[in-house]
Amino acid sequence: MAKCSICNSRKGKRKCKAADSFICSSCCGETRSNEKCDGCSFYIESEQKRNYSNVPRYPVNKVANDLELQDNADVVESAICQFDEELNRTINDNIALRLTELLLDRYYFNDKEIKFKTKLEENGFDLINKAIQKEINVLSVQDPAKLIGTIYHSIKRHTKGNREYIEFIHQHVGIRIGKGIRAIPDFISKSK
């Protein structure tokens, strides 16, 4: 087997569309781009293996002690609650996790075009993304990604695979009616 045509040190095992020769998996990963790799099976495979757990996030104690961060996190979590309400409280934590991954694709990985697997994903993404664009305009470009990364980890921390996270945010965040105003129906019915 021939050596990689890029690094010339490892075996070239992958046929590269862009280089029109065989390259090693390491060079394949380092030189990928949407423009030159669109349609390549190795490029699609790499998108599916994004490590969302390594996305930067705020420490839990920082969010707990920063009212502005809490308010911005509430925007996202409230939109998730709203999406769940619109679907008669039928989404589960895996859907919430997938929606945050799609948001990270946009805000952290800077994907220009988001690839949805279902119409449900597209609708959820659109609702949450509109809330972010409308109400979190004071943050820098990196901060929305860090905020979404924090929410991603919150979902992972709370879920047991069902609706644990969704129920938690319904109870503590609710649906945002306006800046600083939320409707928490479960709270009202429990206090009577």
Contact map, one row per residue, 1 for C-alpha under 8 A:
111000000011100000000000000000000000000000000000000000000000000000000000000000000000000000000000000000000000000000000000000000000000000000000000000000000000000000000000000000000000000000000000
111100000011000000000100000000000000000000000000000000000000000000000000000000000000000000000000000000000000000000000000000000000000000000000000000000000000000000000000000000000000000000000000
111110011111000000000111000000000000000000000000000000000000000000000000000000000000000000000000000000000000000000000000000000000000000000000000000000000000000000000000000000000000000000000000
011111111111100000000111000000000000000000000000000000000000000000000000000000000000000000000000000000000000000000000000000000000000000000000000000000000000000000000000000000000000000000000000
001111110001000000101110000000000000000000000000000000000000000000000000000000000000000000000000000000000000000000000000000000000000000000000000000000000000000000000000000000000000000000000000
000111110000000000000010001000000000000000000000000000000000000000000000000000000000000000000000000000000000000000000000000000000000000000000000000000000000000000000000000000000000000000000000
000111111100000000000000001000000000000000000000000000000000000000000000000000000000000000000000000000000000000000000000000000000000000000000000000000000000000000000000000000000000000000000000
001111111100000000000000000000000000000000000000000000000000000000000000000000000000000000000000000000000000000000000000000000000000000000000000000000000000000000000000000000000000000000000000
001100111110000000000000000000000000000000000000000000000000000000000000000000000000000000000000000000000000000000000000000000000000000000000000000000000000000000000000000000000000000000000000
001100111111000000000001000000000000000000000000000000000000000000000000000000000000000000000000000000000000000000000000000000000000000000000000000000000000000000000000000000000000000000000000
111100001111100000000011000000000000000000000000000000000000000000000000000000000000000000000000000000000000000000000000000000000000000000000000000000000000000000000000000000000000000000000000
111110000111111000000111100000000000000000000000000000000000000000000000000000000000000000000000000000000000000000000000000000000000000000000000000000000000000000000000000000000000000000000000
100100000011111000000111100000000000000000000000000000000000000000000000000000000000000000000000000000000000000000000000000000000000000000000000000000000000000000000000000000000000000000000000
000000000001111100000111100100000000000000000000000000000000000000000000000000000000000000000000000000000000000000000000000000000000000000000000000000000000000000000000000000000000000000000000
000000000001111110011110000000000000000000000000000000000000000000000000000000000000000000000000000000000000000000000000000000000000000000000000000000000000000000000000000000000000000000000000
000000000000011111111110000100000000000000000000000000000000000000000000000000000000000000000000000000000000000000000000000000000000000000000000000000000000000000000000000000000000000000000000
000000000000001111111000000000000001100100000000000000000000000000000000000000000000000000000000000000000000000000000000000000000000000000000000000000000000000000000000000000000000000000000000
000000000000000111110000000000000001100000000000000000000000000000000000000000000000000000000000000000000000000000000000000000000000000000000000000000000000000000000000000000000000000000000000
000010000000000111111100000000000000000000000000000000000000000000000000000000000000000000000000000000000000000000000000000000000000000000000000000000000000000000000000000000000000000000000000
000000000000001111111100000000000000000000000000000000000000000000000000000000000000000000000000000000000000000000000000000000000000000000000000000000000000000000000000000000000000000000000000
000010000000001110111110000000000000000000000000000000000000000000000000000000000000000000000000000000000000000000000000000000000000000000000000000000000000000000000000000000000000000000000000
011110000001111100111111000000000000000000000000000000000000000000000000000000000000000000000000000000000000000000000000000000000000000000000000000000000000000000000000000000000000000000000000
001111000011111100001111101100000000000000000000000000000000000000000000000000000000000000000000000000000000000000000000000000000000000000000000000000000000000000000000000000000000000000000000
001100000111110000000111111100000000000000000000000000000000000000000000000000000000000000000000000000000000000000000000000000000000000000000000000000000000000000000000000000000000000000000000
000000000001110000000011111110000000000000000000000000000000000000000000000000000000000000000000000000000000000000000000000000000000000000000000000000000000000000000000000000000000000000000000
000000000000000000000001111111000000000000000000000000000000000000000000000000000000000000000000000000000000000000000000000000000000000000000000000000000000000000000000000000000000000000000000
000001100000000000000011111111100000000000000000000000000000000000000000000000000000000000000000000000000000000000000000000000000000000000000000000000000000000000000000000000000000000000000000
000000000000010100000011111111110000000000000000000000000000000000000000000000000000000000000000000000000000000000000000000000000000000000000000000000000000000000000000000000000000000000000000
000000000000000000000000111111110000000000000100000000000000000000000000000000000000000000000000000000000000000000000000000000000000000000000000000000000000000000000000000000000000000000000000
000000000000000000000000011111110000000000000000000000000000000000000000000000000000000000000000000000000000000000000000000000000000000000000000000000000000000000000000000000000000000000000000
000000000000000000000000001111111000000000000000000000000000000000000000000000000000000000000000000000000000000000000000000000000000000000000000000000000000000000000000000000000000000000000000
000000000000000000000000000111111101100000100000000000000000000000000000000000000000000000000000000000000000000000000000000000000000000000000000000000000000000000000000000000000000000000000000
000000000000000000000000000000111111110000000000000000000000000000000000000000000000000000000000000000000000000000000000000000000000000000000000000000000000000000000000000000000000000000000000
000000000000000000000000000000011111110000000000000000000000000000000000000000000000000000000000000000000000000000000000000000000000000000000000000000000000000000000000000000000000000000000000
000000000000000000000000000000001111110000000000000000000000000000000000000000000000000000000000000000000000000000000000000000000000000000000000000000000000000000000000000000000000000000000000
000000000000000011000000000000011111110000000000000000000000000000000000000000000000000000000000000000000000000000000000000000000000000000000000000000000000000000000000000000000000000000000000
000000000000000011000000000000011111111100100000000000000000000000000000000000000000000000000000000000000000000000000000000000000000000000000000000000000000000000000000000000000000000000000000
000000000000000000000000000000001111111100100000000000000000000000000000000000000000000000000000000000000000000000000000000000000000000000000000000000000000000000000000000000000000000000000000
000000000000000000000000000000000000111110110000000000000000000000000000000000000000000000000000000000000000000000000000000000000000000000000000000000000000000000000000000000000000000000000000
000000000000000010000000000000000000111111110000000000000000000000000000000000000000000000000000000000000000000000000000000000000000000000000000000000000000000000000000000000000000000000000000
000000000000000000000000000000000000001111111000000000000000000000000000000000000000000000000000000000000000000000000000000000000000000000000000000000000000000000000000000000000000000000000000
000000000000000000000000000000000000000111111100000000000000000000000000000000000000000000000000000000000000000000000000000000000000000000000000000000000000000000000000000000000000000000000000
000000000000000000000000000000010000111111111110000000000000000000000000000000000000000000000000000000000000000000000000000000000000000000000000000000000000000000000000000000000000000000000000
000000000000000000000000000000000000001111111111000000000000000000000000000000000000000000000000000000000000000000000000000000000000000000000000000000000000000000000000000000000000000000000000
000000000000000000000000000000000000000011111111100000000000000000000000000000000000000000000000000000000000000000000000000000000000000000000000000000000000000000000000000000000000000000000000
000000000000000000000000000010000000000001111111110000000000000000000000000000000000000000000000000000000000000000000000000000000000000000000000000000000000000000000000000000000000000000000000
000000000000000000000000000000000000000000111111110000000000000000000000000000000000000000000000000000000000000000000000000000000000000000000000000000000000000000000000000000000000000000000000
000000000000000000000000000000000000000000011111110000000000000000000000000000000000000000000000000000000000000000000000000000000000000000000000000000000000000000000000000000000000000000000000
000000000000000000000000000000000000000000001111111000000000000000000000000000000000000000000000000000000000000000000000000000000000000000000000000000000000000000000000000000000000000000000000
000000000000000000000000000000000000000000000111111100000000000000000000000000000000000000000000000000000000000000000000000000000000000000000000000000000000000000000000000000000000000000000000
000000000000000000000000000000000000000000000000111111100000000000000000000000000000000000000000000000000000000000000000000000000000000000000000000000000000000000000000000000000000000000000000
000000000000000000000000000000000000000000000000011111100000000000000000000000000000000000000000000010010000000000000000000000000000000000000000000010000000000000000000000000000000000000000000
000000000000000000000000000000000000000000000000001111100000000000000000000000000000000000000000000000000000000000000000000000000000000000000000000010001000000000000000000000000000000000000000
000000000000000000000000000000000000000000000000001111110000000000000000000000000000000000000000000000000000000000000000000000000000000000000000000000000000000000000000000000000000000000000000
000000000000000000000000000000000000000000000000001111111000000000000000000000000000000000000000000000000001000000000000000000000000000000000000110010000000000000000000000000000000000000000000
000000000000000000000000000000000000000000000000000001111100000000000000000000000000000000000000000000000000000000000000000000000000000000000000110011000000000000000000000000000000000000000000
000000000000000000000000000000000000000000000000000000111110000000000000000000000000000000000000000000000000000000000000000000000000000000000000111111000000000000000000000000000000000000000000
000000000000000000000000000000000000000000000000000000011111011000000000000000000000000000000000000000000000000000000000000000000000000000000000011011000000000000000000000000000000000000000000
000000000000000000000000000000000000000000000000000000001111111000000000000000000000000000000000000000000000000000000000000000000000000000000000000001000000000000000000000000000000000000000000
000000000000000000000000000000000000000000000000000000000111111100000000000000000000000000000000000000000000000000000000000000000000000000000000000001000000000000000000000000000000000000000000
000000000000000000000000000000000000000000000000000000000011111110000000000000000000000000000000000000000000000000000000000000000000000000000000000000000000000000000000000000000000000000000000
000000000000000000000000000000000000000000000000000000000111111111000000000000000000000000000000000000000000000000000000000000000000000000000000000000000000000000000000000000000000000000000000
000000000000000000000000000000000000000000000000000000000111111111101100000000000000000000000000000000000000000000000000000000000000000000000000000000000000000000000000000000000000000000000000
000000000000000000000000000000000000000000000000000000000001111111100100000000000000000000000000000000000000000000000000000000000000000000000000000000000000000000000000000000000000000000000000
000000000000000000000000000000000000000000000000000000000000111111100000000000000000000000000000000000000000000000000000000000000000000000000000000000000000000000000000000000000000000000000000
000000000000000000000000000000000000000000000000000000000000011111111100000000000000000000000000000000000000000000000000000000000000000000000000000000000000000000000000000000000000000000000000
000000000000000000000000000000000000000000000000000000000000001111111110000000000000000000000000000000000000000000000000000000000000000000000000000000000000000000000000000000000000000000000000
000000000000000000000000000000000000000000000000000000000000000001111111000000000000000000000000000000000000000000000000000000000000000000000000000000000000000000000000000000000000000000000000
000000000000000000000000000000000000000000000000000000000000001001111111100000000000000000000000000000000000000000000000000000000000000000000000001000000000000000000000000000000000000000000000
000000000000000000000000000000000000000000000000000000000000001101111111110000000000000000000000000000000000000000000000000000000000000000000000000000000000000000000000000000000000000000000000
000000000000000000000000000000000000000000000000000000000000000000111111111000000000000000000000000000000000000000000000000000000000000000000000000000000000000000000000000000000001000000000000
000000000000000000000000000000000000000000000000000000000000000000011111111100000000000000000000000000000000000000000000000000000000001100000000001000000000000000000000000000000000000000000000
000000000000000000000000000000000000000000000000000000000000000000001111111110000000000000000000000000000000000000000000000000000000000000000000001100100000000000000000000000000000000000000000
000000000000000000000000000000000000000000000000000000000000000000000111111111000000000000000000000000000000000000000000000000000000000000000000000000000000000000000000000010010000000000000000
000000000000000000000000000000000000000000000000000000000000000000000011111111100000000000000000000000000000000000000000000000000011001100000000000000000000000000000000000000010000000000000000
000000000000000000000000000000000000000000000000000000000000000000000001111111110000000000000000000000000000000000000000000000010011000000000000000100000000000000000000000000000000000000000000
000000000000000000000000000000000000000000000000000000000000000000000000111111111000000000000000000000000000000000000000000000000000000000000000000000100000000000000000100011000000000000000000
000000000000000000000000000000000000000000000000000000000000000000000000011111111100000000000000000000000000000000000000000000000000000000000000000000000000000000000000110011110000000000000000
000000000000000000000000000000000000000000000000000000000000000000000000001111111110000000000000000000000000000000000000000000110010000000000000000000000000000000000000000000110000000000000000
000000000000000000000000000000000000000000000000000000000000000000000000000111111111000000000001000000000000000000000000000100010000000000000000000000000000000000000100000000000000000000000000
000000000000000000000000000000000000000000000000000000000000000000000000000011111111100000000000000000000000000000000000000000000000000000000000000000000000000000000100110001100000000000000000
000000000000000000000000000000000000000000000000000000000000000000000000000001111111110000000000000000000000000000000000000000000000000000000000000000000000000000000000000001100000000000000000
000000000000000000000000000000000000000000000000000000000000000000000000000000111111111000000000000000000000000000000000000100100000000000000000000000000000000000000000000000000000000000000000
000000000000000000000000000000000000000000000000000000000000000000000000000000011111111111100000000000000000000000000000000000000000000000000000000000000000000000000000000000000000000000000000
000000000000000000000000000000000000000000000000000000000000000000000000000000001111111110000000000000000000000000000000000000000000000000000000000000000000000000000000000000000000000000000000
000000000000000000000000000000000000000000000000000000000000000000000000000000000111111110000000000000000000000000000000000000000000000000000000000000000000000000000000000000000000000000000000
000000000000000000000000000000000000000000000000000000000000000000000000000000000011111111100000000000000000000000000000000000000000000000000000000000000000000000000000000000000000000000000000
000000000000000000000000000000000000000000000000000000000000000000000000000000000001111111000000000000000000000000000000000000000000000000000000000000000000000000000000000000000000000000000000
000000000000000000000000000000000000000000000000000000000000000000000000000000000001111111100000000000000000000000000000000000000000000000000000000000000000000000000000000000000000000000000000
000000000000000000000000000000000000000000000000000000000000000000000000000000000001001111110000000000000000000000000000000000000000000000000000000000000000000000000000000000000000000000000000
000000000000000000000000000000000000000000000000000000000000000000000000000000000001001011111011000000000000000000000000000000000000000000000000000000000000000000100000000000000000000000000000
000000000000000000000000000000000000000000000000000000000000000000000000000000000000000001111111000000000000000000000000000000000000000000000000000000000000000011100100000000000000000000000000
000000000000000000000000000000000000000000000000000000000000000000000000000000000000000000111111100000000000000000000000000000000000000000000000000000000010001011111100000000000000000000000000
000000000000000000000000000000000000000000000000000000000000000000000000000000000000000000011111110000000000000000000000000000000000000000000000000000000000000011000000000000000000000000000000
000000000000000000000000000000000000000000000000000000000000000000000000000000000000000000111111111000000000000000000000100000000000000000000000000000000000000000000000000000000000000000000000
000000000000000000000000000000000000000000000000000000000000000000000000000000010000000000111111111100000000000000000000000000000000000000000000000000000010000000000100000000000000000000000000
000000000000000000000000000000000000000000000000000000000000000000000000000000000000000000001111111110000000000000000000000000000000000000000000000000010011000000000000000000000000000000000000
000000000000000000000000000000000000000000000000000000000000000000000000000000000000000000000111111111000000000000000000100000000000000000000000000000000000000000000000000000000000000000000000
000000000000000000000000000000000000000000000000000000000000000000000000000000000000000000000011111111100000000000000000100110000000000000000000000000000000000000000000000000000000000000000000
000000000000000000000000000000000000000000000000000000000000000000000000000000000000000000000001111111110000000000000000000000000000000000000000000110110000000000000000000000000000000000000000
000000000000000000000000000000000000000000000000000100000000000000000000000000000000000000000000111111111000000000000000000000000000000000000000000000010000000000000000000000000000000000000000
000000000000000000000000000000000000000000000000000000000000000000000000000000000000000000000000011111111100000001000000000010000000000000000000000000000000000000000000000000000000000000000000
000000000000000000000000000000000000000000000000000000000000000000000000000000000000000000000000001111111111000000000000000010001000000000000000100100000000000000000000000000000000000000000000
000000000000000000000000000000000000000000000000000100000000000000000000000000000000000000000000000111111111100000000000000000000000000000000000100110000000000000000000000000000000000000000000
000000000000000000000000000000000000000000000000000000000000000000000000000000000000000000000000000011111111111001000000000000000000000000000000000000000000000000000000000000000000000000000000
000000000000000000000000000000000000000000000000000000000000000000000000000000000000000000000000000001111111111111000000000000000000000000000000000000000000000000000000000000000000000000000000
000000000000000000000000000000000000000000000000000000000000000000000000000000000000000000000000000000111111111000000000000000000000000000001101100000000000000000000000000000000000000000000000
000000000000000000000000000000000000000000000000000000100000000000000000000000000000000000000000000000111111110000000000000000000000000000000100110000000000000000000000000000000000000000000000
000000000000000000000000000000000000000000000000000000000000000000000000000000000000000000000000000000011111111000000000000000000000000000000000000000000000000000000000000000000000000000000000
000000000000000000000000000000000000000000000000000000000000000000000000000000000000000000000000000000001111111100000000000000000000000000000000000000000000000000000000000000000000000000000000
000000000000000000000000000000000000000000000000000000000000000000000000000000000000000000000000000000001110111111000000000000000000000000000000000000000000000000000000000000000000000000000000
000000000000000000000000000000000000000000000000000000000000000000000000000000000000000000000000000000000100011111000000000000000000000000000000000000000000000000000000000000000000000000000000
000000000000000000000000000000000000000000000000000000000000000000000000000000000000000000000000000000000100001111100000000000000000000000000000000000000000000000000000000000000000000000000000
000000000000000000000000000000000000000000000000000000000000000000000000000000000000000000000000000001001100001111110000000000000000000000000000000000000000000000000000000000000000000000000000
000000000000000000000000000000000000000000000000000000000000000000000000000000000000000000000000000000000000000011111000000000000000000000000000000000000000000000000000000000000000000000000000
000000000000000000000000000000000000000000000000000000000000000000000000000000000000000000000000000000000000000001111110110000000000000000000000000000000000000000000000000000000000000000000000
000000000000000000000000000000000000000000000000000000000000000000000000000000000000000000000000000000000000000000111110100000000000000000000000000000000000000000000000000000000000000000000000
000000000000000000000000000000000000000000000000000000000000000000000000000000000000000000000000000000000000000000011111110000000000000000000000000000000000000000000000000000000000000000000000
000000000000000000000000000000000000000000000000000000000000000000000000000000000000000000000000000000000000000000011111111000000000000000000000000000000000000000000000000000000000000000000000
000000000000000000000000000000000000000000000000000000000000000000000000000000000000000000000000000000000000000000000111111100000000000000000000000000000000000000000000000000000000000000000000
000000000000000000000000000000000000000000000000000000000000000000000000000000000000000000000010011000000000000000011111111110000000000000000000000000000000000000000000000000000000000000000000
000000000000000000000000000000000000000000000000000000000000000000000000000000000000000000000000000000000000000000010111111111000000000000000000000000000000000000000000000000000000000000000000
000000000000000000000000000000000000000000000000000000000000000000000000000000000000000000000000000000000000000000000011111111100000000000000000000000000000000000000000000000000000000000000000
000000000000000000000000000000000000000000000000000000000000000000000000000000010010000000000000001000000000000000000001111111110000000000000000000000000000000000000000000000000000000000000000
000000000000000000000000000000000000000000000000000000000000000000000000000000000000000000000000001001100000000000000000111111111000000000000000000000000000000000000000000000000000000000000000
000000000000000000000000000000000000000000000000000000000000000000000000000000000000000000000000000000000000000000000000011111111100000000000000000000000000000000000000000000000000000000000000
000000000000000000000000000000000000000000000000000000000000000000000000000000100010000000000000000000000000000000000000001111111110000000000000000000000000000000000000000000000000000000000000
000000000000000000000000000000000000000000000000000000000000000000000000000100110000000000000000000000000000000000000000000111111111000000000000000000000000000000000000000000000000000000000000
000000000000000000000000000000000000000000000000000000000000000000000000000000000000000000000000000000100000000000000000000011111111100000000000000000000000000000000000000000000000000000000000
000000000000000000000000000000000000000000000000000000000000000000000000000000000000000000000000000000000000000000000000000001111111110000000000000000000000000000000000000000000000000000000000
000000000000000000000000000000000000000000000000000000000000000000000000001100100000000000000000000000000000000000000000000000111111111100000000000000000000000000000000000000000000000000000000
000000000000000000000000000000000000000000000000000000000000000000000000001100000000000000000000000000000000000000000000000000011111111110000000000000000000000000000000000000000000000000000000
000000000000000000000000000000000000000000000000000000000000000000000000000000000000000000000000000000000000000000000000000000001111111110000000000000000000000000000000000000000000000000000000
000000000000000000000000000000000000000000000000000000000000000000000000000000000000000000000000000000000000000000000000000000000111111110000000000000000000000000000000000000000000000000000000
000000000000000000000000000000000000000000000000000000000000000000000001001000000000000000000000000000000000000000000000000000000011111110000000000000000000000000000000000000000000000000000000
000000000000000000000000000000000000000000000000000000000000000000000001001000000000000000000000000000000000000000000000000000000011111111100001000000000000000000000000000000000000000000000000
000000000000000000000000000000000000000000000000000000000000000000000000000000000000000000000000000000000000000000000000000000000001111111100000000000000000000000000000000000000000000000000000
000000000000000000000000000000000000000000000000000000000000000000000000000000000000000000000000000000000000000000000000000000000000000111110000000000000000000000000000000000000000000000000000
000000000000000000000000000000000000000000000000000000000000000000000000000000000000000000000000000000000000000000000000000000000000000111111111000000000000000000000000000000000000000000000000
000000000000000000000000000000000000000000000000000000000000000000000000000000000000000000000000000000000000000000000000000000000000000001111111000000000000000000000000000000000000000000000000
000000000000000000000000000000000000000000000000000000000000000000000000000000000000000000000000000000000010000000000000000000000000000000111111100000000000000000000000000000000000000000000000
000000000000000000000000000000000000000000000000000000000000000000000000000000000000000000000000000000000011000000000000000000000000000000111111110000000000000000000000000000000000000000000000
000000000000000000000000000000000000000000000000000000000000000000000000000000000000000000000000000000000000000000000000000000000000000000111111111000000000000000000000000000000000000000000000
000000000000000000000000000000000000000000000000000000000000000000000000000000000000000000000000000000000010000000000000000000000000000100111111111100000000000000000000000000000000000000000000
000000000000000000000000000000000000000000000000000000111000000000000000000000000000000000000000000000110011000000000000000000000000000000001111111110000000000000000000000000000000000000000000
000000000000000000000000000000000000000000000000000000111100000000000000000000000000000000000000000000000001000000000000000000000000000000000111111111000000000000000000000000000000000000000000
000000000000000000000000000000000000000000000000000000001100000000001001100000000000000000000000000000000000000000000000000000000000000000000011111111100000000000000000000000000000000000000000
000000000000000000000000000000000000000000000000000000001000000000000000100100000000000000000000000100110000000000000000000000000000000000000001111111110000000000000000000000000000000000000000
000000000000000000000000000000000000000000000000000110111100000000000000000000000000000000000000000100010000000000000000000000000000000000000000111111111000000000000000000000000000000000000000
000000000000000000000000000000000000000000000000000000011111000000000000000000000000000000000000000000000000000000000000000000000000000000000000011111111100000000000000000000000000000000000000
000000000000000000000000000000000000000000000000000000000000000000000000100010000000000000000000000100000000000000000000000000000000000000000000001111111110000000000000000000000000000000000000
000000000000000000000000000000000000000000000000000000000000000000000000000000000000000000000000100110000000000000000000000000000000000000000000000111111111000000000000000000000000000000000000
000000000000000000000000000000000000000000000000000010000000000000000000000000000000000000000000000000000000000000000000000000000000000000000000000011111111100000000000000000000000000000000000
000000000000000000000000000000000000000000000000000000000000000000000000000000000000000000000000000000000000000000000000000000000000000000000000000001111111110000001000000000000000000000000000
000000000000000000000000000000000000000000000000000000000000000000000000000000000000000000001001100000000000000000000000000000000000000000000000000000111111111000001000000000000000000000000000
000000000000000000000000000000000000000000000000000000000000000000000000000000000000000000000000100000000000000000000000000000000000000000000000000000011111111000000000000000000000000000000000
000000000000000000000000000000000000000000000000000000000000000000000000000000000000000000000000000000000000000000000000000000000000000000000000000000001111111000000000000000000000000000000000
000000000000000000000000000000000000000000000000000000000000000000000000000000000000000000000000000000000000000000000000000000000000000000000000000000000111111100011000000000000000000000000000
000000000000000000000000000000000000000000000000000000000000000000000000000000000000000000001000000000000000000000000000000000000000000000000000000000000011111111111000000000000000000000000000
000000000000000000000000000000000000000000000000000000000000000000000000000000000000000000000000000000000000000000000000000000000000000000000000000000000000011111110000000000000000000000000000
000000000000000000000000000000000000000000000000000000000000000000000000000000000000000000011100000000000000000000000000000000000000000000000000000000000000001111110000000000000000000000000000
000000000000000000000000000000000000000000000000000000000000000000000000000000000000000000011100000000000000000000000000000000000000000000000000000000000000001111110000000000000000000000000000
000000000000000000000000000000000000000000000000000000000000000000000000000000000000000000111000000000000000000000000000000000000000000000000000000000000000001111111110000000000000000000000000
000000000000000000000000000000000000000000000000000000000000000000000000000000000000000000001000000000000000000000000000000000000000000000000000000000000000011111111111000000000000000000000000
000000000000000000000000000000000000000000000000000000000000000000000000000000000000000000001000000000000000000000000000000000000000000000000000000000000110011000111111100000000000000000000000
000000000000000000000000000000000000000000000000000000000000000000000000000000011000000000011001000000000000000000000000000000000000000000000000000000000000000000111111110000000000000000000000
000000000000000000000000000000000000000000000000000000000000000000000000000000000000000000000000000000000000000000000000000000000000000000000000000000000000000000111111111000000000000000000000
000000000000000000000000000000000000000000000000000000000000000000000000000000000000000000000000000000000000000000000000000000000000000000000000000000000000000000011111111100000000000000000000
000000000000000000000000000000000000000000000000000000000000000000000000000011001000000000000000000000000000000000000000000000000000000000000000000000000000000000001111111111000000000000000000
000000000000000000000000000000000000000000000000000000000000000000000000000001001000000000000000000000000000000000000000000000000000000000000000000000000000000000000111111111100000000101000000
000000000000000000000000000000000000000000000000000000000000000000000000000000000000000000000000000000000000000000000000000000000000000000000000000000000000000000000011111111000000000101100000
000000000000000000000000000000000000000000000000000000000000000000000000000000000000000000000000000000000000000000000000000000000000000000000000000000000000000000000001111111000000000100000000
000000000000000000000000000000000000000000000000000000000000000000000000010011000000000000000000000000000000000000000000000000000000000000000000000000000000000000000000111111110000010100000000
000000000000000000000000000000000000000000000000000000000000000000000000000011001100000000000000000000000000000000000000000000000000000000000000000000000000000000000000111111110000011110000000
000000000000000000000000000000000000000000000000000000000000000000000000000001101100000000000000000000000000000000000000000000000000000000000000000000000000000000000000010011111000011100000000
000000000000000000000000000000000000000000000000000000000000000000000000011001100000000000000000000000000000000000000000000000000000000000000000000000000000000000000000000011111111111000000000
000000000000000000000000000000000000000000000000000000000000000000000000000000000000000000000000000000000000000000000000000000000000000000000000000000000000000000000000000000111110111000000000
000000000000000000000000000000000000000000000000000000000000000000000000000000000000000000000000000000000000000000000000000000000000000000000000000000000000000000000000000000011111110000000000
000000000000000000000000000000000000000000000000000000000000000000000000000000000000000000000000000000000000000000000000000000000000000000000000000000000000000000000000000000011111100000000000
000000000000000000000000000000000000000000000000000000000000000000000010000000000000000000000000000000000000000000000000000000000000000000000000000000000000000000000000000000010111110000000000
000000000000000000000000000000000000000000000000000000000000000000000000000000000000000000000000000000000000000000000000000000000000000000000000000000000000000000000000000000011111111000000000
000000000000000000000000000000000000000000000000000000000000000000000000000000000000000000000000000000000000000000000000000000000000000000000000000000000000000000000000000011111101111100000000
000000000000000000000000000000000000000000000000000000000000000000000000000000000000000000000000000000000000000000000000000000000000000000000000000000000000000000000000000001111000111110000000
000000000000000000000000000000000000000000000000000000000000000000000000000000000000000000000000000000000000000000000000000000000000000000000000000000000000000000000000011111100000011111110000
000000000000000000000000000000000000000000000000000000000000000000000000000000000000000000000000000000000000000000000000000000000000000000000000000000000000000000000000000001000000001111111000
000000000000000000000000000000000000000000000000000000000000000000000000000000000000000000000000000000000000000000000000000000000000000000000000000000000000000000000000011000000000000111111100
000000000000000000000000000000000000000000000000000000000000000000000000000000000000000000000000000000000000000000000000000000000000000000000000000000000000000000000000001000000000000111111110
000000000000000000000000000000000000000000000000000000000000000000000000000000000000000000000000000000000000000000000000000000000000000000000000000000000000000000000000000000000000000111111111
000000000000000000000000000000000000000000000000000000000000000000000000000000000000000000000000000000000000000000000000000000000000000000000000000000000000000000000000000000000000000011111111
000000000000000000000000000000000000000000000000000000000000000000000000000000000000000000000000000000000000000000000000000000000000000000000000000000000000000000000000000000000000000001111111
000000000000000000000000000000000000000000000000000000000000000000000000000000000000000000000000000000000000000000000000000000000000000000000000000000000000000000000000000000000000000000111111
000000000000000000000000000000000000000000000000000000000000000000000000000000000000000000000000000000000000000000000000000000000000000000000000000000000000000000000000000000000000000000011111
